[in-house]
């Protein structure tokens, strides 16, 4: 006996997959803020290590975690009816902005440190 066709539900952006990227971006921004607002100067070895750590967390870990989000979003788009939700789109753009800000700020901090050698 054939089974009845399943009803397809509308899916939307998997916003929970953005959490690791957003956290990585915030950690990167916090480390950079520690550099700028703390007592360190660009000639300190700790400055460079902290800036590299901020770049690694935001640039490597954050972007890899962002790949998980895009993989799941593409899977949902291909599975059937996909609906874009405004607040989820805003969270995604916020995550992109935080990651970009953390990556660029940490790259500038690394450049300041390297230029003082």
The first five atom37 places (N, CA, C, CB, O) and aatype in JSON, in Angstrom:
{
  "aatype": [20, 20, 20, 20, 20, 20, 20, 20, 20, 20, 20, 20, 20, 20, 20, 20, 20, 20, 20, 20, 20, 20, 20, 20, 20, 20, 20, 20, 20, 20, 20, 20, 20, 20, 20, 20, 20, 20, 20, 20, 20, 20, 20, 20, 20, 20, 20, 20, 20, 20, 20, 20, 20, 20, 20, 20, 20, 20, 20, 20, 20, 20, 20, 20, 20, 20, 20, 20, 20, 20, 20, 20, 20, 20, 20, 20, 20, 20, 20, 20, 20, 20, 20, 20, 20, 20, 20, 20, 20, 20, 20, 20, 20, 20, 20, 20, 20, 20, 20, 20, 20, 20, 20, 20, 20, 20, 20, 20, 20, 20, 20, 20, 20, 20, 20, 20, 20],
  "atom_mask": [
    [1, 1, 1, 1, 1],
    [1, 1, 1, 1, 1],
    [1, 1, 1, 1, 1],
    [1, 1, 1, 1, 1],
    [1, 1, 1, 1, 1],
    [1, 1, 1, 1, 1],
    [1, 1, 1, 1, 1],
    [1, 1, 1, 1, 1],
    [1, 1, 1, 1, 1],
    [1, 1, 1, 1, 1],
    [1, 1, 1, 1, 1],
    [1, 1, 1, 1, 1],
    [1, 1, 1, 1, 1],
    [1, 1, 1, 1, 1],
    [1, 1, 1, 1, 1],
    [1, 1, 1, 1, 1],
    [1, 1, 1, 1, 1],
    [1, 1, 1, 1, 1],
    [1, 1, 1, 1, 1],
    [1, 1, 1, 1, 1],
    [1, 1, 1, 1, 1],
    [1, 1, 1, 1, 1],
    [1, 1, 1, 1, 1],
    [1, 1, 1, 1, 1],
    [1, 1, 1, 1, 1],
    [1, 1, 1, 1, 1],
    [1, 1, 1, 1, 1],
    [1, 1, 1, 1, 1],
    [1, 1, 1, 1, 1],
    [1, 1, 1, 1, 1],
    [1, 1, 1, 1, 1],
    [1, 1, 1, 1, 1],
    [1, 1, 1, 1, 1],
    [1, 1, 1, 1, 1],
    [1, 1, 1, 1, 1],
    [1, 1, 1, 1, 1],
    [1, 1, 1, 1, 1],
    [1, 1, 1, 1, 1],
    [1, 1, 1, 1, 1],
    [1, 1, 1, 1, 1],
    [1, 1, 1, 1, 1],
    [1, 1, 1, 1, 1],
    [1, 1, 1, 1, 1],
    [1, 1, 1, 1, 1],
    [1, 1, 1, 1, 1],
    [1, 1, 1, 1, 1],
    [1, 1, 1, 1, 1],
    [1, 1, 1, 1, 1],
    [1, 1, 1, 1, 1],
    [1, 1, 1, 1, 1],
    [1, 1, 1, 1, 1],
    [1, 1, 1, 1, 1],
    [1, 1, 1, 1, 1],
    [1, 1, 1, 1, 1],
    [1, 1, 1, 1, 1],
    [1, 1, 1, 1, 1],
    [1, 1, 1, 1, 1],
    [1, 1, 1, 1, 1],
    [1, 1, 1, 1, 1],
    [1, 1, 1, 1, 1],
    [1, 1, 1, 1, 1],
    [1, 1, 1, 1, 1],
    [1, 1, 1, 1, 1],
    [1, 1, 1, 1, 1],
    [1, 1, 1, 1, 1],
    [1, 1, 1, 1, 1],
    [1, 1, 1, 1, 1],
    [1, 1, 1, 1, 1],
    [1, 1, 1, 1, 1],
    [1, 1, 1, 1, 1],
    [1, 1, 1, 1, 1],
    [1, 1, 1, 1, 1],
    [1, 1, 1, 1, 1],
    [1, 1, 1, 1, 1],
    [1, 1, 1, 1, 1],
    [1, 1, 1, 1, 1],
    [1, 1, 1, 1, 1],
    [1, 1, 1, 1, 1],
    [1, 1, 1, 1, 1],
    [1, 1, 1, 1, 1],
    [1, 1, 1, 1, 1],
    [1, 1, 1, 1, 1],
    [1, 1, 1, 1, 1],
    [1, 1, 1, 1, 1],
    [1, 1, 1, 1, 1],
    [1, 1, 1, 1, 1],
    [1, 1, 1, 1, 1],
    [1, 1, 1, 1, 1],
    [1, 1, 1, 1, 1],
    [1, 1, 1, 1, 1],
    [1, 1, 1, 1, 1],
    [1, 1, 1, 1, 1],
    [1, 1, 1, 1, 1],
    [1, 1, 1, 1, 1],
    [1, 1, 1, 1, 1],
    [1, 1, 1, 1, 1],
    [1, 1, 1, 1, 1],
    [1, 1, 1, 1, 1],
    [1, 1, 1, 1, 1],
    [1, 1, 1, 1, 1],
    [1, 1, 1, 1, 1],
    [1, 1, 1, 1, 1],
    [1, 1, 1, 1, 1],
    [1, 1, 1, 1, 1],
    [1, 1, 1, 1, 1],
    [1, 1, 1, 1, 1],
    [1, 1, 1, 1, 1],
    [1, 1, 1, 1, 1],
    [1, 1, 1, 1, 1],
    [1, 1, 1, 1, 1],
    [1, 1, 1, 1, 1],
    [1, 1, 1, 1, 1],
    [1, 1, 1, 1, 1],
    [1, 1, 1, 1, 1],
    [1, 1, 1, 1, 1],
    [1, 1, 1, 1, 1],
    [1, 1, 1, 1, 1]
  ],
  "atom_positions": [
    [[0.84, -1.16, 0.0], [0.0, 0.0, 0.0], [0.9, 1.25, 0.0], [-0.96, -0.01, 1.22], [1.7, 1.42, 0.92]],
    [[0.77, 2.1, -1.0], [1.63, 3.28, -1.05], [1.29, 4.26, 0.06], [1.51, 3.97, -2.42], [0.14, 4.41, 0.48]],
    [[2.32, 4.9, 0.52], [2.1, 5.87, 1.59], [1.6, 7.19, 0.99], [3.41, 6.11, 2.4], [1.85, 7.51, -0.17]],
    [[0.9, 7.92, 1.81], [0.36, 9.21, 1.38], [1.51, 10.2, 1.21], [-0.69, 9.75, 2.41], [2.5, 10.13, 1.94]],
    [[1.39, 11.1, 0.26], [2.47, 12.08, 0.09], [2.61, 12.96, 1.33], [2.21, 12.96, -1.16], [1.63, 13.38, 1.95]],
    [[3.85, 13.22, 1.65], [4.11, 14.05, 2.83], [3.9, 15.51, 2.49], [5.54, 13.82, 3.35], [4.22, 15.97, 1.4]],
    [[3.35, 16.22, 3.44], [3.18, 17.66, 3.27], [4.53, 18.33, 3.45], [2.12, 18.23, 4.27], [5.25, 18.04, 4.41]],
    [[4.87, 19.21, 2.55], [6.14, 19.93, 2.64], [5.95, 21.19, 3.46], [6.68, 20.27, 1.24], [5.03, 21.97, 3.24]],
    [[6.84, 21.37, 4.4], [6.82, 22.58, 5.22], [7.73, 23.62, 4.6], [7.24, 22.28, 6.68], [8.72, 23.29, 3.95]],
    [[7.39, 24.85, 4.82], [8.27, 25.93, 4.39], [9.46, 25.99, 5.34], [7.51, 27.3, 4.36], [9.31, 25.87, 6.55]],
    [[10.64, 26.18, 4.78], [11.85, 26.32, 5.6], [12.41, 27.71, 5.4], [12.9, 25.23, 5.24], [12.07, 28.41, 4.44]],
    [[13.27, 28.1, 6.3], [13.9, 29.42, 6.2], [15.37, 29.3, 6.62], [13.16, 30.47, 7.09], [15.87, 28.19, 6.81]],
    [[16.02, 30.42, 6.76], [17.44, 30.43, 7.08], [17.71, 29.72, 8.4], [17.96, 31.87, 7.14], [16.97, 29.9, 9.37]],
    [[18.77, 28.91, 8.44], [19.13, 28.21, 9.68], [19.94, 29.11, 10.61], [19.92, 26.92, 9.37], [21.16, 28.95, 10.74]],
    [[19.26, 30.04, 11.25], [19.95, 31.08, 12.03], [20.78, 30.5, 13.18], [18.94, 32.07, 12.58], [21.75, 31.12, 13.6]],
    [[20.42, 29.33, 13.68], [21.19, 28.74, 14.78], [22.6, 28.37, 14.33], [20.47, 27.5, 15.33], [23.5, 28.27, 15.16]],
    [[22.81, 28.18, 13.03], [24.14, 27.88, 12.52], [25.03, 29.12, 12.47], [24.04, 27.26, 11.15], [26.24, 29.01, 12.25]],
    [[24.46, 30.3, 12.66], [25.24, 31.53, 12.67], [25.86, 31.81, 14.04], [24.36, 32.7, 12.27], [26.79, 32.62, 14.14]],
    [[25.38, 31.16, 15.07], [25.84, 31.45, 16.43], [27.36, 31.27, 16.59], [25.11, 30.56, 17.43], [28.01, 32.15, 17.15]],
    [[27.95, 30.15, 16.12], [29.41, 30.03, 16.29], [30.19, 31.13, 15.57], [29.87, 28.68, 15.77], [31.19, 31.62, 16.1]],
    [[29.74, 31.52, 14.38], [30.42, 32.6, 13.65], [30.28, 33.93, 14.37], [29.86, 32.71, 12.23], [31.23, 34.69, 14.47]],
    [[29.1, 34.19, 14.87], [28.87, 35.45, 15.59], [29.7, 35.5, 16.87], [27.38, 35.61, 15.93], [30.27, 36.54, 17.2]],
    [[29.78, 34.39, 17.58], [30.6, 34.33, 18.8], [32.07, 34.53, 18.46], [30.39, 32.98, 19.54], [32.78, 35.26, 19.16]],
    [[32.54, 33.89, 17.39], [33.94, 34.05, 16.98], [34.23, 35.5, 16.61], [34.26, 33.13, 15.8], [35.3, 36.02, 16.93]],
    [[33.3, 36.14, 15.93], [33.49, 37.55, 15.58], [33.52, 38.45, 16.79], [32.39, 38.0, 14.66], [34.34, 39.37, 16.86]],
    [[32.65, 38.2, 17.75], [32.62, 39.01, 18.98], [33.91, 38.79, 19.79], [31.38, 38.65, 19.84], [34.45, 39.74, 20.35]],
    [[34.39, 37.55, 19.84], [35.66, 37.29, 20.53], [36.8, 38.02, 19.84], [35.95, 35.76, 20.58], [37.66, 38.6, 20.51]],
    [[36.81, 38.0, 18.51], [37.84, 38.74, 17.77], [37.78, 40.23, 18.05], [37.69, 38.49, 16.29], [38.82, 40.86, 18.24]],
    [[36.58, 40.79, 18.06], [36.44, 42.21, 18.38], [36.88, 42.51, 19.81], [34.98, 42.66, 18.17], [37.51, 43.53, 20.06]],
    [[36.54, 41.62, 20.74], [36.92, 41.83, 22.14], [38.44, 41.8, 22.31], [36.26, 40.77, 23.04], [39.0, 42.6, 23.05]],
    [[39.1, 40.87, 21.62], [40.56, 40.81, 21.7], [41.2, 42.07, 21.12], [41.09, 39.57, 20.98], [42.17, 42.59, 21.66]],
    [[40.64, 42.55, 20.02], [41.16, 43.79, 19.43], [40.89, 44.99, 20.33], [40.54, 44.02, 18.06], [41.73, 45.89, 20.43]],
    [[39.74, 45.02, 20.96], [39.44, 46.11, 21.9], [40.39, 46.06, 23.08], [37.97, 46.02, 22.38], [40.81, 47.1, 23.59]],
    [[40.74, 44.86, 23.53], [41.72, 44.71, 24.61], [43.06, 45.31, 24.2], [41.89, 43.22, 24.97], [43.73, 45.94, 25.02]],
    [[43.44, 45.12, 22.94], [44.7, 45.69, 22.46], [44.67, 47.21, 22.48], [45.01, 45.2, 21.06], [45.61, 47.86, 22.95]],
    [[43.6, 47.76, 21.96], [43.52, 49.22, 21.81], [43.27, 49.91, 23.15], [42.41, 49.58, 20.83], [43.87, 50.95, 23.42]],
    [[42.42, 49.35, 23.97], [42.04, 50.0, 25.22], [42.93, 49.61, 26.39], [40.61, 49.67, 25.54], [42.88, 50.25, 27.45]],
    [[43.74, 48.57, 26.22], [44.6, 48.12, 27.3], [45.9, 48.9, 27.36], [44.89, 46.65, 27.15], [46.06, 49.92, 26.69]],
    [[46.82, 48.41, 28.18], [48.1, 49.08, 28.38], [49.18, 48.63, 27.4], [48.58, 48.85, 29.78], [50.32, 49.06, 27.49]],
    [[48.83, 47.77, 26.47], [49.82, 47.26, 25.52], [50.1, 48.28, 24.43], [49.34, 45.94, 24.9], [49.26, 49.12, 24.09]],
    [[51.31, 48.19, 23.88], [51.67, 49.0, 22.72], [52.08, 48.05, 21.6], [52.83, 50.02, 23.06], [52.35, 46.87, 21.84]],
    [[52.12, 48.57, 20.39], [52.36, 47.72, 19.22], [53.75, 47.1, 19.2], [52.15, 48.52, 17.97], [53.99, 46.19, 18.4]],
    [[54.66, 47.55, 20.05], [55.99, 46.94, 20.1], [56.05, 45.74, 21.03], [57.01, 47.97, 20.53], [57.04, 45.01, 21.02]],
    [[55.03, 45.52, 21.82], [55.0, 44.38, 22.74], [54.75, 43.08, 21.97], [53.92, 44.58, 23.82], [53.97, 43.05, 21.02]],
    [[55.41, 42.04, 22.41], [55.2, 40.72, 21.8], [53.77, 40.24, 22.05], [56.22, 39.7, 22.36], [53.18, 39.58, 21.2]],
    [[53.23, 40.57, 23.21], [51.86, 40.17, 23.54], [50.86, 40.79, 22.57], [51.51, 40.57, 24.98], [49.86, 40.16, 22.24]],
    [[51.13, 42.01, 22.11], [50.26, 42.67, 21.13], [50.14, 41.79, 19.88], [50.82, 44.08, 20.75], [49.04, 41.51, 19.41]],
    [[51.28, 41.37, 19.36], [51.28, 40.57, 18.14], [50.58, 39.24, 18.31], [52.68, 40.33, 17.67], [49.8, 38.83, 17.46]],
    [[50.86, 38.56, 19.41], [50.23, 37.26, 19.64], [48.72, 37.4, 19.82], [50.84, 36.58, 20.86], [47.95, 36.56, 19.35]],
    [[48.31, 38.44, 20.5], [46.87, 38.67, 20.69], [46.21, 39.03, 19.37], [46.63, 39.79, 21.72], [45.11, 38.56, 19.09]],
    [[46.86, 39.84, 18.56], [46.3, 40.21, 17.26], [46.2, 39.0, 16.34], [47.15, 41.3, 16.6], [45.21, 38.83, 15.63]],
    [[47.23, 38.15, 16.36], [47.19, 36.93, 15.55], [46.09, 36.0, 16.06], [48.56, 36.2, 15.57], [45.39, 35.37, 15.27]],
    [[45.94, 35.92, 17.38], [44.86, 35.11, 17.94], [43.49, 35.62, 17.54], [44.96, 35.07, 19.45], [42.6, 34.84, 17.22]],
    [[43.32, 36.94, 17.55], [42.04, 37.53, 17.14], [41.77, 37.25, 15.67], [42.04, 39.05, 17.4], [40.64, 36.94, 15.29]],
    [[42.8, 37.36, 14.84], [42.64, 37.08, 13.42], [42.3, 35.61, 13.19], [43.91, 37.45, 12.65], [41.46, 35.29, 12.36]],
    [[42.96, 34.71, 13.94], [42.7, 33.28, 13.79], [41.27, 32.94, 14.2], [43.69, 32.47, 14.63], [40.57, 32.21, 13.49]],
    [[40.84, 33.48, 15.33], [39.48, 33.17, 15.81], [38.43, 33.69, 14.83], [39.25, 33.78, 17.2], [37.51, 32.96, 14.47]],
    [[38.56, 34.94, 14.41], [37.56, 35.52, 13.52], [37.74, 35.05, 12.08], [37.62, 37.04, 13.58], [36.76, 34.69, 11.42]],
    [[38.97, 35.05, 11.61], [39.22, 34.77, 10.2], [39.17, 33.31, 9.83], [40.52, 35.31, 9.82], [38.68, 32.97, 8.76]],
    [[39.66, 32.45, 10.67], [39.68, 31.03, 10.34], [38.47, 30.32, 10.95], [40.99, 30.38, 10.85], [37.66, 29.74, 10.24]],
    [[38.36, 30.37, 12.27], [37.27, 29.67, 12.95], [35.91, 30.24, 12.54], [37.44, 29.75, 14.47], [34.98, 29.49, 12.25]],
    [[35.79, 31.56, 12.54], [34.51, 32.2, 12.2], [34.06, 31.93, 10.79], [34.6, 33.66, 12.42], [32.88, 31.68, 10.54]],
    [[34.99, 31.99, 9.84], [34.62, 31.77, 8.44], [34.32, 30.3, 8.18], [35.74, 32.25, 7.51], [33.41, 29.99, 7.4]],
    [[35.05, 29.4, 8.8], [34.72, 27.97, 8.65], [33.34, 27.69, 9.22], [35.79, 27.08, 9.35], [32.56, 26.95, 8.61]],
    [[33.04, 28.25, 10.37], [31.7, 28.07, 10.95], [30.63, 28.69, 10.06], [31.64, 28.69, 12.35], [29.51, 28.18, 10.01]],
    [[30.95, 29.77, 9.38], [30.01, 30.38, 8.44], [29.73, 29.45, 7.27], [30.56, 31.73, 7.93], [28.63, 29.47, 6.71]],
    [[30.69, 28.65, 6.9], [30.49, 27.64, 5.86], [29.43, 26.63, 6.24], [31.79, 26.93, 5.55], [28.68, 26.16, 5.39]],
    [[29.35, 26.27, 7.51], [28.3, 25.35, 7.97], [26.93, 25.96, 7.75], [28.49, 25.0, 9.46], [25.98, 25.27, 7.37]],
    [[26.83, 27.26, 8.0], [25.56, 27.96, 7.79], [25.16, 27.92, 6.32], [25.66, 29.42, 8.27], [24.02, 27.6, 5.99]],
    [[26.1, 28.24, 5.44], [25.78, 28.25, 4.01], [25.45, 26.85, 3.49], [26.94, 28.83, 3.21], [24.58, 26.7, 2.64]],
    [[26.14, 25.83, 4.01], [25.84, 24.46, 3.6], [24.41, 24.09, 3.97], [26.83, 23.47, 4.25], [23.67, 23.54, 3.15]],
    [[24.02, 24.38, 5.2], [22.66, 24.06, 5.64], [21.63, 24.9, 4.91], [22.53, 24.26, 7.15], [20.56, 24.4, 4.57]],
    [[21.92, 26.17, 4.65], [20.98, 27.02, 3.93], [20.77, 26.5, 2.5], [21.48, 28.47, 3.91], [19.64, 26.46, 2.03]],
    [[21.84, 26.11, 1.83], [21.7, 25.58, 0.48], [20.93, 24.26, 0.47], [23.06, 25.38, -0.16], [20.17, 23.99, -0.46]],
    [[21.14, 23.45, 1.5], [20.4, 22.2, 1.61], [18.9, 22.48, 1.76], [20.91, 21.37, 2.81], [18.07, 21.81, 1.15]],
    [[18.57, 23.47, 2.57], [17.16, 23.81, 2.77], [16.56, 24.44, 1.52], [17.01, 24.77, 3.95], [15.4, 24.17, 1.19]],
    [[17.32, 25.26, 0.82], [16.81, 25.86, -0.42], [16.52, 24.8, -1.47], [17.82, 26.88, -0.97], [15.55, 24.9, -2.21]],
    [[17.36, 23.78, -1.52], [17.17, 22.73, -2.52], [16.13, 21.7, -2.15], [18.46, 22.05, -2.75], [15.69, 20.94, -3.01]],
    [[15.72, 21.66, -0.89], [14.79, 20.63, -0.43], [13.33, 20.95, -0.73], [14.96, 20.43, 1.03], [12.49, 20.06, -0.68]],
    [[13.03, 22.18, -1.04], [11.63, 22.51, -1.28], [11.35, 23.98, -1.09], [10.73, 21.71, -0.38], [12.18, 24.84, -1.4]],
    [[10.19, 24.27, -0.57], [9.74, 25.64, -0.4], [10.6, 26.35, 0.64], [8.25, 25.68, 0.0], [10.66, 25.92, 1.79]],
    [[11.25, 27.43, 0.23], [12.14, 28.19, 1.11], [11.61, 29.61, 1.23], [13.61, 28.19, 0.58], [11.3, 30.25, 0.23]],
    [[11.52, 30.09, 2.45], [11.0, 31.42, 2.7], [12.06, 32.24, 3.43], [9.69, 31.36, 3.52], [12.66, 31.78, 4.4]],
    [[12.28, 33.46, 2.96], [13.24, 34.35, 3.61], [12.52, 35.14, 4.7], [13.9, 35.31, 2.58], [11.5, 35.78, 4.46]],
    [[13.07, 35.08, 5.91], [12.5, 35.78, 7.06], [13.37, 36.99, 7.35], [12.4, 34.82, 8.32], [14.6, 36.89, 7.43]],
    [[12.74, 38.14, 7.52], [13.46, 39.4, 7.68], [14.44, 39.43, 8.83], [12.5, 40.49, 7.85], [15.6, 39.83, 8.64]],
    [[14.02, 39.02, 10.02], [14.91, 39.12, 11.17], [16.07, 38.14, 11.05], [14.13, 38.86, 12.46], [17.16, 38.42, 11.55]],
    [[15.85, 37.0, 10.39], [16.94, 36.05, 10.21], [17.96, 36.59, 9.22], [16.4, 34.69, 9.73], [19.17, 36.38, 9.37]],
    [[17.47, 37.28, 8.21], [18.37, 37.92, 7.24], [19.2, 39.01, 7.93], [17.57, 38.51, 6.06], [20.39, 39.16, 7.64]],
    [[18.57, 39.75, 8.84], [19.28, 40.8, 9.58], [20.36, 40.2, 10.47], [18.3, 41.62, 10.42], [21.45, 40.75, 10.58]],
    [[20.07, 39.07, 11.11], [21.07, 38.4, 11.95], [22.24, 37.92, 11.09], [20.44, 37.2, 12.71], [23.4, 38.01, 11.5]],
    [[21.94, 37.43, 9.9], [23.0, 37.0, 8.99], [23.89, 38.17, 8.6], [22.41, 36.34, 7.73], [25.12, 38.06, 8.63]],
    [[23.29, 39.31, 8.23], [24.08, 40.48, 7.86], [24.88, 41.02, 9.04], [23.17, 41.57, 7.3], [26.0, 41.49, 8.87]],
    [[24.31, 40.96, 10.24], [25.04, 41.36, 11.44], [26.26, 40.47, 11.64], [24.12, 41.31, 12.67], [27.34, 40.96, 11.97]],
    [[26.08, 39.17, 11.45], [27.19, 38.24, 11.6], [28.29, 38.53, 10.58], [26.71, 36.79, 11.44], [29.47, 38.53, 10.92]],
    [[27.89, 38.78, 9.32], [28.89, 39.11, 8.29], [29.66, 40.37, 8.68], [28.21, 39.31, 6.92], [30.88, 40.42, 8.54]],
    [[28.95, 41.38, 9.16], [29.59, 42.65, 9.51], [30.54, 42.48, 10.69], [28.53, 43.7, 9.84], [31.65, 43.03, 10.68]],
    [[30.12, 41.73, 11.71], [30.97, 41.52, 12.88], [32.23, 40.76, 12.49], [30.2, 40.75, 13.98], [33.33, 41.11, 12.92]],
    [[32.08, 39.71, 11.66], [33.25, 38.95, 11.23], [34.19, 39.81, 10.39], [32.81, 37.73, 10.42], [35.4, 39.79, 10.61]],
    [[33.65, 40.56, 9.45], [34.5, 41.43, 8.62], [35.21, 42.47, 9.47], [33.66, 42.12, 7.53], [36.4, 42.72, 9.27]],
    [[34.5, 43.07, 10.4], [35.12, 44.05, 11.27], [36.24, 43.46, 12.1], [34.08, 44.66, 12.18], [37.3, 44.07, 12.24]],
    [[36.02, 42.28, 12.66], [37.04, 41.64, 13.48], [38.25, 41.23, 12.65], [36.46, 40.42, 14.19], [39.39, 41.37, 13.1]],
    [[38.02, 40.73, 11.45], [39.13, 40.31, 10.59], [39.96, 41.51, 10.16], [38.59, 39.56, 9.35], [41.19, 41.47, 10.22]],
    [[39.3, 42.57, 9.73], [40.03, 43.75, 9.26], [40.76, 44.42, 10.41], [39.06, 44.75, 8.59], [41.92, 44.82, 10.26]],
    [[40.1, 44.56, 11.56], [40.73, 45.2, 12.71], [41.96, 44.4, 13.17], [39.73, 45.34, 13.86], [43.0, 44.99, 13.48]],
    [[41.84, 43.08, 13.21], [42.99, 42.28, 13.64], [44.1, 42.32, 12.6], [42.55, 40.84, 13.9], [45.28, 42.28, 12.96]],
    [[43.76, 42.4, 11.31], [44.8, 42.52, 10.28], [45.55, 43.84, 10.42], [44.18, 42.41, 8.88], [46.77, 43.88, 10.25]],
    [[44.84, 44.9, 10.73], [45.5, 46.2, 10.96], [46.38, 46.12, 12.21], [44.44, 47.33, 11.11], [47.48, 46.68, 12.22]],
    [[45.92, 45.46, 13.24], [46.72, 45.32, 14.46], [47.99, 44.5, 14.19], [45.9, 44.65, 15.58], [49.05, 44.83, 14.71]],
    [[47.87, 43.46, 13.39], [49.05, 42.67, 13.01], [50.01, 43.53, 12.2], [48.64, 41.41, 12.2], [51.22, 43.48, 12.42]],
    [[49.47, 44.32, 11.28], [50.33, 45.2, 10.47], [51.05, 46.23, 11.33], [49.49, 45.91, 9.4], [52.22, 46.52, 11.09]],
    [[50.37, 46.77, 12.33], [51.02, 47.72, 13.24], [52.15, 47.04, 14.0], [50.0, 48.3, 14.23], [53.22, 47.63, 14.18]],
    [[51.92, 45.83, 14.45], [52.93, 45.09, 15.2], [54.14, 44.76, 14.32], [52.33, 43.8, 15.78], [55.28, 44.95, 14.74]],
    [[53.88, 44.28, 13.1], [54.97, 43.91, 12.2], [55.77, 45.15, 11.79], [54.42, 43.19, 10.95], [56.99, 45.07, 11.63]],
    [[55.1, 46.27, 11.61], [55.81, 47.48, 11.18], [56.73, 48.04, 12.27], [54.81, 48.55, 10.77], [57.58, 48.88, 11.97]],
    [[56.57, 47.6, 13.5], [57.4, 48.09, 14.61], [58.64, 47.23, 14.84], [56.58, 48.15, 15.88], [59.41, 47.52, 15.75]],
    [[58.83, 46.19, 14.04], [60.0, 45.32, 14.24], [61.25, 46.06, 13.98], [59.94, 44.1, 13.36], [62.34, 45.5, 14.09]]
  ]
}
